[in-house]
Amino acid sequence: MSGPTMFVRPQRIRRGATLTLVFGAVLATGAATGAFSQPEANPIPRHTAPVRAATAQLGTTDIARAIDDGKVGPRAAAELVSRSGDRWSSFYTAQEYEGFQQELDGRYVGVGLWVRRDTDGRIAVSRVQSASPAERAGLRVGDWLRTIDGRGVTGGAVTDVVARLRGVDPADPDDAPAPRPGSEVRLGLDRDGDDWTVTVRRAELTTEPVTVTQPWAGVTEIGIDSFVHGVADQVRAALAHGDHHQGVLLDLRGNSGGLVTEAVDVASAFLDGGLVATYDVHGEQHSLYASGSGDTTTPLVVLVDGGTMSAAELLTGALQDRGRAVVVGCRTFGKGSVQMPSTLPDGSVAELTVGRYRTPTGRAVDGQGITPDLTVRGRQSAQTEARTVFSGLGARS
């Protein structure tokens, strides 16, 4: 996946009528985000307060109000977002947004790179998709991306880097053709001080967000890479088949987020209804609930790390607070921003922070993360500790 994914529902968003929860670091880290749409029967009311002048101190609520009232165009909206000082708010052209929506279905055109922006503005490769053009070209996690087609990327927004990797020119997105498989992109890279350039061809790639294995007899491991469409159905299918009488290992390490609806549905697979999370929008409280009757008896261990964020933290917090799972690993990322999308007439979208979410017991996640029940370091040690936990849970049962 070439960079951050904007996980939102694919229908056209009406200004002021749809709520999104964005649980990811879009511009700062290039990680995935999570989103869901508020039902049409319960729309967010339009803003009515007067709009302040556009200054460097303009808040995200005022920006949303100005956009929803039709008082600013796309260029002004992009400038206001950049001035807001909110590192989590972002602006997307219509083509960028459409490309991100494709990833909801697990497909996209790109080179197979995830990227993040470091604190000094450098762009780092944070993940390389297996069997992708980037992997075949020898790119690795930790490589620094210096240029795309000869143009520097350092200091640029991650969304612009992603667009260029896909074949969209952020400076002229309206006239640019849609990204196509087979088109070439020249990447300038740095690895341990050695610079080189490589040309790769874009391809239409698919992702497999859920993997199911059986690491030990009687234990099913379900790894979730991100919460795209259909993840909850795949998790339920894994629970309906195979031998996991000793337990289920839910691996959320490196899961950078996704659709909140999918995360809530996964929680529903392990809970018998009840609260999953609460969130606020301009001070008004809302709640998310599990549905149906899930498996509440099979021992459950959740693996997390510093790359577990956003919707994955929402799921982890719910299972931990409800006493349903033992959480093993290290403290999670700590991202719990609530954002509202505002769509402009040309189809571009401004995602603006309007609140925060909390776990069922009222714990704030934003900036704090989820603390595991059992803290360990290293992927292998986490697996080892998980097996020990299953042995203890089995002994008690």
Secondary structure, DSSP 4 states (H G I P E B T S, - for coil): --S------SSPPPTTT--EEE-S-HHHH-------PPPTTSPPPPP-SPPPP--TT--HHHHHHHHHTT-S-HHHHHHHHHHS--TT-EEE-HHHHHHHHHGGGTEEEE-SEEEEE-TTS-EEEEEE-TTSHHHHTT--TTPEEEEETTEE-TTS-HHHHHHHHHT--TTSTTTSPPP-TT-EEEEEEEETTEEEEEEEE-EEEE---EEEEEEETTEEEEEES-B-TTHHHHHHHHHHSS--SSEEEEE-TT---B-HHHHHHHHHTTSSS-EEEEEEETTEEEEEE--S----SS-EEEEE-TT--THHHHHHHHHHHTT--EEEES------EEEEEEE-TTS-EEEEEEEEEE-TT--B-TTT----SEE--SHHHHHHHHHHHHHHHHHH-
